[in-house]
Amino acid sequence: MRPCNIAVKIGIESSVWVLDVDGPAGMTNLKRLQKAYGKLPTTYTIQTPSGGMHYYFQYNPRVKRTISFIAKHIDTIVNGYCLIPPSIINGKQYKVVADVPIVPAPDWLIKLASSTEKQIDTPQNRVQHDNEDYEHKVWRARKYVGRMAPAFQGQAGHTQLLRVCIVLRKKFNLDISDCRTLLKEYNTRCVPPWRLDIPRERADFFRKLSEAEKCHG
C-alpha cells in the first residue's frame, strides 16, 4: 500500500499560522527582510522539499492570507492545511529543523502580513533574475516535467496533472504563460491527451494551475 502524506490544520482551530518561504529565492528574500526589520525568533520550523521553510507562529487574527505579498516567494498561510513530516513530494521529504515551541511572530512581521501595502517592490525584498537565468529555469522545468509520469485516464489522472502544475508553479515559480506552454507539451504524453480544442476540456485542463496555487508546501 502506498504511504499517505500527513497534513496539519492551520488557523484559529489549531492556534497557528505559517510563514511559507518557498525555495532558495524565498530564503534570499527572507534574509533581506530580516536585515531590514530584524531576525525571526526561533520557532517550530519544517524544511520543505523545495528547499524552503515553514515557520510556525502562534495564531494572530491580524495576519492575512497572502501570496508573494510580503515579498516574492514568501506566503502567509492562515487557513487550510500544511504537509508535515514524514510526508514526501517528488521523492523529497519534509523535515523538522527546529523542534521547539511555537512562539508569537515579531511585530514587524505581523505588521507586514496585515498591511494593505505590498512589499514586493521594495529594494530589500527584491530578487533580481536576468533573462538568461529565467530561460535556464524554464529549461530545467521542461526537463523535470519530462521525467514525470504521464496522466492516465481512470488512474488518478487529474491528481497527476495537479502534481505537474504544483511543480511548475511552486517548485520552479514559472510565469503562467510558460506553465501553460509546458503543460501543453506534457499533455501530448497523457493517455489519452486532454482535447484542448474542446472548450470544456481545455478549461478543466488549465484549471489545475489555479488549484496548484492553493496547495501549500
C-alpha positions as semicolon CSV with decimal commas, in nm:
position;residue;x (nm);y (nm);z (nm)
1;M;0,000;0,000;0,000
2;R;0,131;0,345;-0,093
3;P;0,212;0,555;0,219
4;C;-0,009;0,858;0,273
5;N;0,109;1,213;0,328
6;I;0,013;1,386;0,653
7;A;-0,117;1,741;0,693
8;V;-0,194;1,964;0,988
9;K;-0,482;2,214;1,009
10;I;-0,375;2,577;1,002
11;G;-0,575;2,863;1,151
12;I;-0,777;2,958;1,453
13;E;-0,875;2,596;1,524
14;S;-0,512;2,489;1,572
15;S;-0,397;2,829;1,701
16;V;-0,116;2,856;1,444
17;W;-0,035;3,034;1,120
18;V;0,258;2,959;0,890
19;L;0,514;3,175;0,713
20;D;0,577;2,978;0,391
21;V;0,917;3,059;0,242
22;D;0,941;2,892;-0,098
23;G;1,278;2,763;-0,219
24;P;1,616;2,939;-0,241
25;A;1,467;3,259;-0,384
26;G;1,230;3,284;-0,089
27;M;1,511;3,223;0,157
28;T;1,713;3,501;-0,007
29;N;1,420;3,740;0,028
30;L;1,369;3,636;0,390
31;K;1,733;3,723;0,467
32;R;1,677;4,066;0,312
33;L;1,365;4,115;0,521
34;Q;1,548;4,018;0,839
35;K;1,834;4,253;0,754
36;A;1,583;4,535;0,712
37;Y;1,349;4,461;1,005
38;G;1,514;4,218;1,246
39;K;1,567;3,844;1,287
40;L;1,285;3,594;1,323
41;P;1,258;3,433;1,666
42;T;1,334;3,064;1,697
43;T;1,008;2,874;1,648
44;Y;0,891;2,535;1,527
45;T;1,021;2,505;1,169
46;I;0,987;2,249;0,893
47;Q;1,206;2,231;0,582
48;T;1,002;2,170;0,268
49;P;1,101;1,964;-0,038
50;S;1,155;2,282;-0,240
51;G;1,438;2,387;-0,010
52;G;1,223;2,643;0,165
53;M;1,085;2,659;0,518
54;H;0,753;2,657;0,702
55;Y;0,785;2,877;1,011
56;Y;0,501;2,812;1,259
57;F;0,377;3,101;1,471
58;Q;0,102;3,144;1,727
59;Y;-0,224;3,240;1,559
60;N;-0,289;3,614;1,524
61;P;-0,619;3,734;1,372
62;R;-0,442;4,036;1,217
63;V;-0,242;3,814;0,980
64;K;-0,399;3,778;0,635
65;R;-0,369;3,501;0,378
66;T;-0,116;3,633;0,124
67;I;0,080;3,502;-0,174
68;S;0,410;3,679;-0,258
69;F;0,274;3,987;-0,079
70;I;0,532;4,042;0,194
71;A;0,799;3,953;-0,061
72;K;0,820;3,735;-0,368
73;H;0,817;3,361;-0,289
74;I;0,700;3,430;0,067
75;D;0,339;3,347;0,160
76;T;0,137;3,362;0,479
77;I;-0,097;3,070;0,549
78;V;-0,381;3,130;0,794
79;N;-0,622;2,855;0,693
80;G;-0,630;2,521;0,513
81;Y;-0,362;2,259;0,568
82;C;0,017;2,222;0,552
83;L;0,204;1,899;0,493
84;I;0,430;1,780;0,774
85;P;0,693;1,506;0,818
86;P;0,719;1,232;0,710
87;S;0,525;1,347;0,401
88;I;0,708;1,315;0,068
89;I;0,666;1,519;-0,252
90;N;0,854;1,417;-0,567
91;G;1,078;1,186;-0,365
92;K;1,181;1,454;-0,114
93;Q;1,071;1,454;0,248
94;Y;0,951;1,727;0,482
95;K;1,193;1,755;0,777
96;V;1,169;1,922;1,117
97;V;1,470;2,151;1,152
98;A;1,368;2,330;1,472
99;D;1,171;2,114;1,717
100;V;1,094;2,392;1,964
101;P;0,774;2,552;2,098
102;I;0,569;2,769;1,863
103;V;0,611;3,137;1,953
104;P;0,440;3,462;1,850
105;A;0,562;3,629;1,533
106;P;0,759;3,952;1,573
107;D;0,572;4,280;1,548
108;W;0,736;4,375;1,218
109;L;0,620;4,053;1,054
110;I;0,266;4,092;1,188
111;K;0,260;4,446;1,051
112;L;0,375;4,336;0,705
113;A;0,134;4,041;0,699
114;S;-0,162;4,261;0,791
115;S;-0,067;4,561;0,576
116;T;-0,259;4,679;0,270
117;E;0,068;4,790;0,106
118;K;0,251;4,525;-0,090
119;Q;0,621;4,496;-0,001
120;I;0,740;4,306;-0,307
121;D;0,887;4,607;-0,489
122;T;1,097;4,745;-0,205
123;P;1,471;4,718;-0,271
124;Q;1,540;4,500;0,035
125;N;1,286;4,240;-0,079
126;R;1,356;4,222;-0,449
127;V;1,538;3,927;-0,605
128;Q;1,680;4,003;-0,946
129;H;1,660;3,742;-1,224
130;D;1,801;3,821;-1,565
131;N;1,654;3,671;-1,881
132;E;1,928;3,410;-1,909
133;D;1,859;3,284;-1,556
134;Y;1,488;3,259;-1,620
135;E;1,531;3,083;-1,954
136;H;1,756;2,829;-1,783
137;K;1,489;2,776;-1,519
138;V;1,230;2,708;-1,790
139;W;1,470;2,461;-1,948
140;R;1,519;2,283;-1,614
141;A;1,142;2,274;-1,557
142;R;1,088;2,120;-1,902
143;K;1,347;1,850;-1,827
144;Y;1,197;1,785;-1,484
145;V;0,839;1,752;-1,609
146;G;0,965;1,536;-1,895
147;R;1,069;1,277;-1,634
148;M;0,733;1,281;-1,456
149;A;0,483;1,006;-1,523
150;P;0,205;1,082;-1,773
151;A;-0,155;1,116;-1,658
152;F;-0,369;0,811;-1,733
153;Q;-0,746;0,841;-1,759
154;G;-0,918;0,641;-1,487
155;Q;-0,596;0,610;-1,285
156;A;-0,594;0,935;-1,085
157;G;-0,502;1,129;-1,398
158;H;-0,634;1,458;-1,259
159;T;-0,421;1,414;-0,946
160;Q;-0,110;1,357;-1,155
161;L;-0,185;1,665;-1,365
162;L;-0,218;1,868;-1,044
163;R;0,123;1,738;-0,931
164;V;0,275;1,868;-1,253
165;C;0,109;2,207;-1,204
166;I;0,242;2,227;-0,847
167;V;0,593;2,156;-0,975
168;L;0,569;2,432;-1,237
169;R;0,417;2,696;-1,009
170;K;0,559;2,613;-0,665
171;K;0,893;2,445;-0,736
172;F;1,006;2,645;-1,040
173;N;0,788;2,958;-0,994
174;L;0,727;2,992;-1,366
175;D;0,503;3,256;-1,519
176;I;0,154;3,136;-1,610
177;S;0,224;3,164;-1,983
178;D;0,528;2,936;-1,954
179;C;0,335;2,695;-1,733
180;R;0,066;2,667;-1,999
181;T;0,328;2,603;-2,268
182;L;0,494;2,323;-2,070
183;L;0,157;2,176;-1,976
184;K;0,063;2,153;-2,343
185;E;0,387;1,964;-2,406
186;Y;0,313;1,734;-2,112
187;N;-0,038;1,674;-2,243
188;T;0,100;1,502;-2,553
189;R;0,222;1,219;-2,327
190;C;-0,105;1,178;-2,138
191;V;-0,326;0,876;-2,208
192;P;-0,543;0,991;-2,368
193;P;-0,442;1,356;-2,407
194;W;-0,691;1,622;-2,299
195;R;-0,878;1,758;-2,600
196;L;-0,766;2,119;-2,578
197;D;-0,969;2,208;-2,885
198;I;-1,285;2,144;-2,681
199;P;-1,355;2,444;-2,454
200;R;-1,483;2,240;-2,159
201;E;-1,182;2,006;-2,159
202;R;-0,941;2,296;-2,212
203;A;-1,088;2,483;-1,914
204;D;-1,072;2,168;-1,700
205;F;-0,710;2,109;-1,803
206;F;-0,578;2,457;-1,724
207;R;-0,791;2,492;-1,409
208;K;-0,532;2,277;-1,235
209;L;-0,291;2,573;-1,243
210;S;-0,521;2,778;-1,020
211;E;-0,574;2,476;-0,795
212;A;-0,196;2,444;-0,761
213;E;-0,178;2,798;-0,623
214;K;-0,399;2,689;-0,331
215;C;-0,172;2,399;-0,238
216;H;0,073;2,472;0,043
217;G;0,419;2,338;0,069
